């Protein structure tokens, strides 16, 4: 490969180093992801653009081709899913990417790598060897307000930053204050994909998806997730009495997205400083929930939120919907485990 063999590095590391170097120069394409580490694309533009544009195009009006006609004829249901809902079934690839043959799997992995498609998971379909993906570029814009949500629904915000000092700033900030927010392109669509996959796993209702908005359910827990491009954050409106279930799951899924493709990004939850907030009302101030919870030992001394000083009871009353449970719940449990110690359990209990 033109590099000296080093006993310290070995040929394998030297070759990968060379490929990474030429990848940065734009001479070829090479990625270290486990699914792509054995693949080198020498002419990316010639290979990828024609392949990707067979899927990412205006299927409703223009660009009708022999492949799209064949796909619509052979797989009518799957084709309508792609055109109307931006859901790509891998069965279509056998027609749309017929000329690429054995490279189909690699092309699909590259689409995932660039955020052009987002994997979904459905246990019943996976057992049949069927895979479905969201193609965010095919989702339509949806500017409809959440008028069908109950008036008393609650909102929280997912805020992202690459500045680690941001989480150490004020407990409460103005909603439109910049705060060093940063939300990369593709983050919302990746989070959307994971949320839809979890909805499928919990047998939630069929999601309604658009480019910047998604109406999803985790089981019976319905919520609307919206990308706010102007303020660089995600607003989630929750239409259930216990929004913490949705909040904790989305925070966890956002963490997964960050670990997979944006490791230097941080995510934290912020909630409106006032308890009541209309469905389409914009908050004046946001409170960092994790920071508020971390201050619990000093709640009895009062917590300053702008011009207000809230005592412990006021904090509980205003933010109870978001605060972690501090004791037994009065309204019951989804699952309750009862444990009784037996003779054979004494060693475990002593541990």
Steps between C-alpha positions, in 0.01 A plus 500: 500500500803729479558518874777323690393204708532588868526236766338746736192563285474201270382493140129509588524827695725654236253421222208641701705810578573548131132458409394747770755750368378479139140512623573838663653620174184402314683256271287204607238407758583291804327473838608319815146397598493120557243456221714698250860445612565245224365726223691757293315710240747629240255719304229604748322751276465256211367223725297665775311786338334290225413230756362733767298711255308191390340520847528868597302679228152637438314176436160668485559736210832463319781253436287201404727224375489134400617403851228700677233364268618145571510563875146642497379198303678224695466647852201738494453519879869555573519756219210704641671492842812653345312766302243597765678432831874505410534139624747295298446124501813306400292293258495806274880507482503180297327699225633855549860385552493196277810612308707523820448136597735398782570862597143561620579439867803732489299777330231467765758524780641814339152653488472435874848645556406828331160521670317451169307207647418403857446135597173399661431178681184297511531163670235330284657626178858426611411136554403483134827655388327827414660838573347847480672839514388862520637721222489848661553685171171359370297615801274793420489828692213522746416838648173391661464609863441238767133599526390142563712479816324561833524856629667381821781306331848563640815598310868438554801587286808301394793740471836407345844656518866427431606736781537292820486819708141562395359254753672695780332829414194654660218282626249704298560667164292699254346274236643692205840554659761332280664305786747344257235265360605280212280247322670330204309420183375144513471482879122540501449236230723253685313559825173471310609161365582368846175638643295332226688174556422512873137583418485184290656297781236628745215451252420870484265643238628559149718813500427808290833630373616814323835669444499698827212344695396155620185382678602180679385274784699288742225250576217726620735793564434739211727796426593739218870559437593812302833633375522875564757613245495865609584427865709188428321263735225237502164563666298203622132540585373211712128418502496278812485551876844350567740661249813377680477166317525671161763747622735237643469276193567782252794622707643147490442468123666838442799371697518197271502723191780710650714198587455352153589797284553824696707409809602859582140616524316536832124483554296618796133550583351843566144572612294822502545711812122532531275199546232599248604535135260489207540246221639761261621750761869584511663495847673807636758311704630142526629314806780243485326198654813304594645804672176561690494139624867521600412793729237302692703498827470882506135530394399571858711816485317619189594497131533819298331497159539849361311736733334213687625305799317168516482289814501122490122470482478747212772315310317170544172657393637669189735228372342185645419362153874491417669425831612142576279309743601562861281232656209264433260604228137552596352437155634145470769328295534357151696205643546403864754240613451325834794314654490251786816362655530123527752269662712484187520879469690582818841509329371738235339730757822514702688617191 
